[in-house]
Amino acid sequence: MCIYQMLEISKGLLTPIIAVIATYIAWQQWKVNKQKLKLELYDRRLAIYEEVMKILSIILRDADASFDDLLKYRTSVSEADFLFEKEIPFYIDEIYQRGIKLHKLNKQCNESKEKNTDGFKDAEIMEKVGKELEWLTKQFDPAKEKFKQYLEISK
């Protein structure tokens, strides 16, 4: 009688034990998928940060950025709207707009040098170039700080 009762109890416990094991496996899979999503999000965000650093480096190196460089930058960071809060896409756009402005001012400056026009106008343009260039070349640390909250792995 004792063996028969143990067998019946075992049969009764088998279903709940299987349910607990299945629940544990599902929970583990959920945790792994969540970590995988975080890693994929990190990789995509890091790629955008690297593109920001790349355009700033080009501007620092050349004191200008070509339209091709700026368009390539714009395309490569277009996903930012979906991966970050609004502050990052606005910041990325500000870098783009200032890069365009710097390029146009440099072009005006070069054209006025070729035409040998009014020196006062050249000085005015150069001052504007200097302001844009100064802002853009000082963006390495601010960019790092802005992106830091999105790229910290320790969270």
C-alpha positions, -999 to +999 in steps of 0.1 A: +000+000+000+028+024+008+044+020-027+011+025-044+005+058-024+040+070-033+034+063-070+001+082-069+017+112-052+045+111-077+020+112-106+002+141-090+035+161-085+048+154-119+026+180-137+034+209-113+072+201-114+071+202-152+052+235-151+078+250-127+107+239-149+090+252-180+084+286-163+120+288-152+132+280-188+109+307-202+121+332-176+157+325-185+149+329-222+132+362-215+163+374-196+186+364-225+164+381-251+164+413-230+202+413-228+204+406-265+181+436-272+203+458-250+234+447-268+219+454-302+206+488-291+241+496-277+258+486-310+234+508-330+238+538-307+276+534-306+277+535-345+259+568-344+282+582-318+312+571-339+297+589-369+294+621-349+330+618-338+341+611-374+325+643-388+339+664-359+373+649-367+371+658-404+361+693-394+390+695-370+415+682-395+403+702-425+387+732-409+358+723-432+336+695-443+326+688-478+289+685-488+296+648-495+310+643-460+280+661-445+255+642-465+272+609-456+271+619-420+234+628-422+226+595-438+246+575-413+230+591-383+194+591-396+184+562-373+190+584-342+154+596-341+144+561-332+172+551-309+176+582-286+155+608-268+149+640-287+180+658-274+204+636-294+187+640-328+186+678-322+223+678-313+231+657-344+211+681-365+228+711-350+262+697-359+250+691-394+235+726-398+267+742-384+288+720-407+268+732-437+271+768-426+309+764-421+312+749-456+292+777-472+312+804-454+345+787-464+333+787-500+323+824-498+357+832-483+376+813-511+355+830-538+361+864-524+398+857-522+398+847-559+379+879-569+401+900-546+371+919-532+365+941-502+388+932-473+362+942-447+338+916-461+365+890-460+372+898-424+335+895-416+333+861-433+364+849-416+350+859-382+319+839-389+340+809-401+360+812-369+329+811-347+314+781-364+348+763-365+354+770-328+319+757-318+323+725-339+359+717-328+348+721-291+321+694-294+342+663-286+336+665-249+300+677-250+292+649-275+308+624-252+287+636-223+255+637-242+259+601-255+273+587-222+239+581-206+229+560-237+262+540-239+269+530-203+271+493-201+271+490-164+234+498-161 
